[in-house]
Amino acid sequence: MRIELDLRGLYCPMPVLRTREEMEKASVGDVIVVTADDPAAEEDLKRWAKRAGHEVIDVKREGETISVSIKKLG
């Protein structure tokens, strides 16, 4: 399943915290697409996903907005 999470307007540490909450509810194999405009979100989410054992499968940037797709692995 693909889960869209619009976190524009939220700043560190909220994008990671909200993503973690959604990931806990997701099933293995689900993909969460996080949209954010926090300049630190890309690196924060990549670091968190790696530590948590998930896979970043795509990163897209459009102006100030970034979308990070994270697949739940375990």
C-alpha positions in Angstrom: 0.0 0.0 0.0 1.1 3.6 -0.7 0.6 6.1 2.2 0.8 9.8 1.5 2.0 12.0 4.4 1.9 15.7 3.8 4.1 17.4 6.4 4.7 20.7 4.7 4.9 23.5 7.3 6.4 21.2 10.0 10.0 21.5 11.0 12.6 19.4 12.7 12.0 17.0 14.5 8.3 16.7 13.5 8.7 15.2 10.0 10.7 12.3 11.4 8.4 11.8 14.4 5.3 11.8 12.3 6.8 9.5 9.7 7.9 7.1 12.5 4.3 7.1 13.8 2.9 6.2 10.4 5.5 3.6 9.8 4.6 1.8 13.0 1.0 1.5 11.7 2.1 0.4 8.2 2.6 -3.2 7.1 5.9 -4.6 5.8 6.2 -3.7 2.1 4.1 -0.5 2.4 5.6 2.7 1.0 5.2 6.0 2.8 5.6 9.1 0.6 6.6 12.0 2.8 6.2 15.5 1.4 7.9 18.2 3.4 9.4 21.7 3.0 11.8 21.6 6.0 15.3 22.1 4.5 16.6 19.4 6.9 13.9 16.8 6.1 15.7 15.0 3.3 18.8 14.2 5.3 16.9 13.6 8.5 14.5 11.2 6.9 17.3 9.3 5.1 19.2 8.9 8.3 16.2 7.8 10.3 15.1 5.3 7.6 18.6 3.7 7.6 18.7 3.5 11.4 15.2 2.1 11.6 16.0 -0.6 8.9 13.8 0.8 6.1 14.7 1.6 2.5 14.6 5.0 0.9 13.4 4.2 -2.6 13.0 7.6 -4.2 13.7 11.3 -3.5 12.1 14.1 -5.6 12.7 17.8 -5.2 10.4 20.5 -6.6 11.4 24.0 -5.6 11.3 24.1 -1.8 9.3 20.9 -1.5 10.8 17.4 -1.2 9.2 14.0 -1.4 10.9 11.0 0.1 9.5 7.5 -0.5 10.4 5.0 2.3 9.6 1.3 2.1 8.9 -0.6 5.3 11.2 -3.6 5.5 10.7 -4.9 8.9 
